[in-house]
């Protein structure tokens, strides 16, 4: 039990590094949580600072947080997907709910992509395709995120193990990967409930 707790703490601390907050504060001397969409992520970092460099830096660092959490867990503890998954999901939770920012962070897409990349690069491509479809249909980034994440989750759950296996990294068991995917996307989708409500409310207003 202790390795799982420690993996979770490790992942959370890595994920909770407030990349967007720090870089936006450095670039524009403003609190990203009270500016723009209020989301401490790459897109809002770019929109607030109007700096592609800042936006790309936040995106890449947040991506690396997910990679680092999954990479360090087996080095420090043991080579088990369950421990790596714990660290990866905790990193996304740390990014979304960082204690340093009073639990007001980002939406976890980049950090989750980093964690997923270490476990199944194939699903990153599928995720990207689903996001493009969602954004094309709604012209809303957050709705695209939610559609892609929900679609990816459902896809993982219904895909037979023999089809899933070639898309996974070496030695990853499909049944364990499915548990990882459920935990990962639940954490992501919790931060998309409010944006989805706003989107559907705006659609309803236009129809009236």
N, C-alpha and C positions, 0 to 999 in steps of 0.2 A: 504493500500500500504506500509506503514512504516514497519509493521511486516515482510513483504517479503524482503524489503531492508536490514533490520537488520539481518534477518535469513541468507541472502546471505553473508553479511559482516562477520557474525560469522563463517559460514561454510568456507569461503575463508581464514580467518585468521588461523583457525585450520588446514585446508589442506595445507596451505603454510609453515607450520613448516618444515624446510629443513632437514628432518631426515638423508637422505643418505649423504648429504653434511657435516653435523656436525659429524656423526659417522666415515665417511671415513677420514675427516680431523683429528679427534682425533686418529684414529688407524694408519694412514699412512702418515699424514701431506701432503696430496695432495688434489687438487681441482678435485672432481669427474667429473665436467663438461668438463675438458680438458684431461681426462684419460679414457682409454677403449673406450666404445661406446659413452661416454659423457652424458649418461642418468643418471639422479639422482634418481635411483631406486634400489630395492633390488638386482637384478641380477648383475648389474654393480658394486654395492658395494662389493659383494662377489668376483667378478672377479678381481677387483682392489686390494682388501686387502688380498684375499685368506683366508679370515676368515669366517667360517660358522656362528660364533657367530654374527658378524657384519651383514651378509646377512640376517639371521633370525630375528635379532633385528629390522633392517630396515623394513622388511616385516611385522612384527607384529605391529610395531608402526604406519606404514602407514595404515594398516588395521584398527587399533583402531581410527585413525583420522576420517575415514568415519563413524564408529560407534558413536563416540563422537558427531560429528556434528549433526547427526540425533537424537541422544538421547537428546541433550541439547535444540534443537529448541522448542519442546513442553513444556519443563520445564520452559524456559524463556518467551516464547510467548504464544502458544496455541497448543492444540493437534489437528493438522490438517496435513494430509498427504502433502498438498501443501506446507506448511511451512517446514516440514521435508525434502521433496524432494528438495526444494530450497536450504536448508542448505547442503544436501548431494551432490547435483550437484556442488554447489559452492566450497565444500571441494575438489572435484576432480579437478576443475578448479584451485584452489589454489595450489594443489600439482603439477599440470602440468605446471602452469605459476606463480610461486611464485615471488612476487615483490622483495623479499630479494635477489634473485639470478638472477636478471635482466630477469625474466620470463622464465628462462631455468631450468625446473624441470624434473619430471619423466613422465611416460606414464599413470599413474592413475589407473592401474589395482587393486592394493591392496586397495587403498582408496575407489574405486568404489565398490569393493567386500564388504568392511565394511558397506558402505551405503546400498547396496542391501541386505545384510544379515539382516538388521533391518526391511526391508520391505517384503522380500520374500526369505526365506532360500532355498526354492525349486529350484529357478532359479540359485542359486549358484552351485548346483550340476549339472544342465544342462550345465551351463557355463563351468564348469570343464571338462565335457565329450566332449563338442565341441572343447575346447582347445586341449585336448589330440588327437582328430582326426586331427585337423589342424596341430599340431606339427608332428604327425606321417607321414602325407602326405608330408610335406615340410621340416621337420627337421630344422625349423627356428622359434625361440621363438616369434619374433614380428609378423610374418605371422600367427602363431597360435593364438596370441592375437587378431589380426584383424579378422580372420575367426570366432573365438568364439564370439567376440563382435557383429559382423555383423549378425551372425546366431542367437544369442540371441535376438537381436533387432527385426529381422524379425519374429522370433518365438513368441515373445510377441505380436506383432502387429496382427498376423493372428490367434492367439489362441482365441477361443470363450470365452466370459466372464464367462460362467458357468464352463468351464474347468480351467480357470485362477484362479478363486476365491479360491479353496482349496489350491493353492500354495502360497497365500498371507497371510501376517500377519493379525491378527484380526482387523476388521473394515476398512481395506484398500479396496477402491473401484477400480475395474478393470480399468475403464476408466481413473482414475487419475494415476494409476500405469503405464499405457501405456504412458502417457505424461512424467512421471518421467523417464521411460526407454529410450524414444527418446532423451531427454535432456542429460541423463547420457552417453549414448553410442555415441552420436555425439561428446561430449567433449573428450571421449576416442579415438575415431577414428581419430580426427584431429591430434593427436600425432603419428598416425601410417601411415600417408600418405607418409612421407619420407622413413621410413623403407620398406614399400611395393614397392616403386619405386626402391629402391636399390636392393631389392630381384628380381624383375622382370627383372631389367637390368642385374643382374648377370646370371639369367637363359638364357636370350637372348644371352649373350656372350658365354655361354657354348654351345649353339645350333649352333653358327656360326662356 
